[in-house]
Amino acid sequence: MKLDQFVREREAAWTELEHLVKEAGRKPERLSPNDIRRLGALYRGAAADLAAARRRYPGEMTVARLEHLVGRARHVVYDAAARRDTMRAFFGRTYWRRIRERPAVLAVSALLLFGPAVLGAVWATQDPGAAARFVPGEYASVTEPRTEGTDLGLNSGEAGAMSSQIFTNNIQVSLFAFAGGITLGLLTGYLLVFNGMLVGTLFGLAFHAGNGEFFTVLVTPHGVLELSCIVVAGLAGLRMGWSVVSPGTLRRSVSLQREARAAAELALGTAPWLVLAGIVEGFVTPQGLPLVGALAVGFGLGAVYWALIVLRGGREPSAASTP
């Protein structure tokens, strides 16, 4: 059955259930005996519809709508306070599900970041003079060739300052990418493209100038995790923007409200990982790891993060299977 047909056949029942839930509020005793019986029947039907929608139409807005409706109705049917996710449940499951539930948008976010990064790196190696004018002045030392070794010529304090500058930039990009959803995702897309271009150009200039190893050691331990967080921040912003462009069967205001909540959860869940990247940047990077060690720390953290997305981001048992 196609999604449109499924919605047409079940829309009337969902609307009736929404009306009864709204009428009852937090007090089911407001309903008449007949309405209470009808509420139970509609709730069971909506729960079954949710289970079917999760199986047949994963990632569609209809699933989010039914999850919201069944959740509200459950509190009325069972006359119990809403069960709040504990912090452990949120960081252990809910956050990762938020990332995985829109895989296409996640892929677009990654493409907007890493695609320009590759182009920027190629451009920097082909035309370093023009590429050097693109990067901010505080990164100028990356473009200066060294006749001996791969050292950028920075002392530990200067190296820490540059690393901190990159970390601060990535934090700002993450925050603005989240907020960029209110611009229909245009600001989010711009930030992803620009930051990807900047990172790729810096890497290209560093390698062209013979500073590639030092620059890699400087940014990789925390950079892989930071870039992963930027991709997730882009996911949140693009989800908000797309909810307005294509709200599905929902009103745009309702669609935006739901995606804004999802974006807020993504922001909350990503914050500790950005803090972890900052800790690595502050305490691990200054230790002067060898290249292999820097790569192991950086890609190890990135692997843990994406493994949790894969392993912890699966769907929970459907509401229809809950007694």
Rosetta blueprint (number, residue, H / E / L):
1 M L
2 K L
3 L H
4 D H
5 Q H
6 F H
7 V H
8 R H
9 E H
10 R H
11 E H
12 A H
13 A H
14 W H
15 T H
16 E H
17 L H
18 E H
19 H H
20 L H
21 V H
22 K H
23 E H
24 A H
25 G L
26 R L
27 K L
28 P H
29 E H
30 R H
31 L L
32 S L
33 P H
34 N H
35 D H
36 I H
37 R H
38 R H
39 L H
40 G H
41 A H
42 L H
43 Y H
44 R H
45 G H
46 A H
47 A H
48 A H
49 D H
50 L H
51 A H
52 A H
53 A H
54 R H
55 R H
56 R H
57 Y L
58 P L
59 G L
60 E L
61 M H
62 T H
63 V H
64 A H
65 R H
66 L H
67 E H
68 H H
69 L H
70 V H
71 G H
72 R H
73 A H
74 R H
75 H H
76 V H
77 V H
78 Y L
79 D L
80 A L
81 A L
82 A L
83 R L
84 R L
85 D L
86 T L
87 M H
88 R H
89 A H
90 F H
91 F H
92 G H
93 R H
94 T H
95 Y H
96 W H
97 R H
98 R H
99 I H
100 R H
101 E L
102 R L
103 P H
104 A H
105 V H
106 L H
107 A H
108 V H
109 S H
110 A H
111 L H
112 L H
113 L H
114 F H
115 G H
116 P H
117 A H
118 V H
119 L H
120 G H
121 A H
122 V H
123 W H
124 A H
125 T H
126 Q H
127 D L
128 P H
129 G H
130 A H
131 A H
132 A H
133 R H
134 F H
135 V L
136 P L
137 G H
138 E H
139 Y H
140 A H
141 S H
142 V H
143 T H
144 E L
145 P L
146 R L
147 T L
148 E L
149 G L
150 T L
151 D L
152 L L
153 G L
154 L L
155 N L
156 S H
157 G H
158 E H
159 A H
160 G H
161 A H
162 M H
163 S H
164 S H
165 Q H
166 I H
167 F H
168 T H
169 N H
170 N H
171 I H
172 Q H
173 V H
174 S H
175 L H
176 F H
177 A H
178 F H
179 A H
180 G H
181 G H
182 I H
183 T H
184 L L
185 G L
186 L H
187 L H
188 T H
189 G H
190 Y H
191 L H
192 L H
193 V H
194 F H
195 N H
196 G H
197 M H
198 L H
199 V H
200 G H
201 T H
202 L H
203 F H
204 G H
205 L H
206 A H
207 F H
208 H H
209 A L
210 G L
211 N L
212 G H
213 E H
214 F H
215 F H
216 T H
217 V H
218 L H
219 V H
220 T H
221 P H
222 H H
223 G H
224 V H
225 L H
226 E H
227 L H
228 S H
229 C H
230 I H
231 V H
232 V H
233 A H
234 G H
235 L H
236 A H
237 G H
238 L H
239 R H
240 M H
241 G H
242 W H
243 S H
244 V H
245 V H
246 S L
247 P L
248 G L
249 T L
250 L L
251 R L
252 R H
253 S H
254 V H
255 S H
256 L H
257 Q H
258 R H
259 E H
260 A H
261 R H
262 A H
263 A H
264 A H
265 E H
266 L H
267 A H
268 L H
269 G H
270 T H
271 A H
272 P H
273 W H
274 L H
275 V H
276 L H
277 A H
278 G H
279 I H
280 V H
281 E H
282 G H
283 F H
284 V L
285 T H
286 P H
287 Q H
288 G L
289 L L
290 P L
291 L H
292 V H
293 G H
294 A H
295 L H
296 A H
297 V H
298 G H
299 F H
300 G H
301 L H
302 G H
303 A H
304 V H
305 Y H
306 W H
307 A H
308 L H
309 I H
310 V H
311 L H
312 R H
313 G L
314 G L
315 R L
316 E L
317 P L
318 S L
319 A H
320 A H
321 S H
322 T L
323 P L
